[in-house]
Amino acid sequence: MSNDRDQHKLPRLEVGTTKRCPRCAREGLLSTSVPHGATNASGRQVPGHLPVVLCQSCDADDPVAGPIITFFLVHGQVTIDNADDFSRLARAWAAQLRAPTFDPKAFETDLAAWEAGDFDDPPELTPPSGR
């Protein structure tokens, strides 16, 4: 049985071993997962999570993500000396995360591009640093 406190727990954040950004394929700064809230054809909730990546390029203009990006540009990494600052910024970012909603028009555009072969030769990706 979950209590009110459990319902407001922040997601687990991954730092340094993050996923690539699904929007631009660059290495992310932070990643986590959020419940997606999808429903099936009968209208029943389908449990599951979607990855969310904080990207230096794609999220630079986001008012909550921007300060974390600046943190990493200034400090490079989380240390004992700056952990409180990082924690405050990361909690603010994680607290406002929501799973992206399904966009049928974007899906149709991607489907048409895939059917036309536009996704056959993905761009070259460089391996993430430090691995």
C-alpha positions in Angstrom: 0.0 0.0 0.0 1.5 3.3 -0.9 1.1 6.4 1.2 1.0 10.1 0.2 4.8 10.4 0.6 5.4 7.6 -1.9 3.2 9.3 -4.5 5.5 12.3 -4.5 8.8 10.5 -4.7 11.1 11.9 -7.3 12.4 9.6 -10.0 15.9 8.1 -9.8 18.3 10.2 -11.8 21.3 8.9 -13.7 24.3 11.1 -14.0 27.3 10.3 -16.1 26.0 7.1 -17.5 23.0 8.6 -19.3 21.2 7.7 -22.4 21.5 9.6 -25.7 19.0 12.3 -26.4 16.1 10.9 -28.5 15.8 14.3 -30.2 19.4 14.9 -31.4 21.3 11.7 -30.5 23.9 13.5 -28.4 24.9 12.2 -25.0 22.6 13.4 -22.3 23.6 15.1 -19.0 20.9 13.4 -16.9 18.3 10.8 -17.6 15.4 9.2 -15.8 12.1 7.6 -16.6 8.6 8.8 -16.0 5.2 6.9 -16.1 3.7 7.2 -19.6 0.0 6.9 -18.8 -0.8 5.1 -22.1 -4.1 3.3 -22.6 -4.8 0.3 -24.8 -7.6 -0.1 -27.3 -10.1 -1.0 -24.6 -9.3 2.2 -22.7 -7.4 0.4 -19.9 -4.2 2.0 -18.4 -1.1 0.3 -19.6 1.7 0.6 -17.0 5.1 1.6 -18.1 7.8 4.2 -18.2 9.4 6.4 -20.8 13.0 7.6 -20.7 13.5 11.3 -20.3 17.0 12.8 -21.1 18.2 16.2 -20.2 20.2 17.4 -23.3 22.6 20.3 -23.3 21.5 21.2 -26.9 17.8 20.5 -26.9 17.0 21.8 -23.4 19.2 24.9 -23.2 16.2 27.2 -23.4 14.1 25.4 -20.8 13.9 27.6 -17.7 14.3 24.6 -15.3 16.8 22.6 -17.3 19.0 25.5 -18.2 20.5 26.0 -14.8 21.5 22.3 -14.6 23.2 22.7 -18.0 25.0 25.8 -16.7 26.0 23.8 -13.5 27.7 21.2 -15.6 29.4 23.8 -17.8 30.8 25.5 -14.8 31.6 22.6 -12.5 32.0 19.7 -14.9 30.8 17.2 -12.3 29.0 16.8 -9.0 31.4 16.8 -6.1 30.9 16.9 -2.3 31.4 20.7 -2.5 28.6 21.4 -5.0 26.3 18.4 -4.3 23.7 20.6 -2.5 23.5 23.0 -5.4 23.2 20.1 -7.8 20.5 18.4 -5.7 18.4 21.5 -5.6 18.6 21.9 -9.4 18.0 18.2 -10.2 15.0 18.0 -7.8 13.4 21.0 -9.6 14.0 19.4 -13.0 12.7 16.0 -11.9 9.6 17.4 -10.2 8.3 19.1 -13.4 8.9 16.1 -15.7 5.9 14.6 -17.6 5.8 11.9 -20.2 5.5 13.4 -23.7 2.0 13.0 -25.2 1.4 11.1 -28.4 1.2 13.4 -31.4 -0.6 11.6 -34.3 0.6 14.1 -36.9 4.2 13.7 -35.9 3.7 9.9 -35.9 2.3 10.0 -39.5 5.2 12.2 -40.6 7.7 9.8 -39.1 5.9 6.8 -40.6 5.9 8.4 -44.0 9.6 9.2 -43.7 10.3 5.6 -42.6 8.3 4.1 -45.5 10.3 6.4 -47.9 13.5 5.0 -46.5 14.6 8.1 -44.8 15.5 6.2 -41.6 17.5 3.5 -43.4 20.9 5.2 -42.9 21.0 6.7 -39.4 23.6 9.4 -38.8 27.0 8.3 -37.4 27.1 8.5 -33.7 30.3 9.0 -31.7 30.5 6.8 -28.6 29.7 8.5 -25.3 32.8 9.9 -23.6 34.2 8.1 -20.6 32.9 4.6 -21.5 
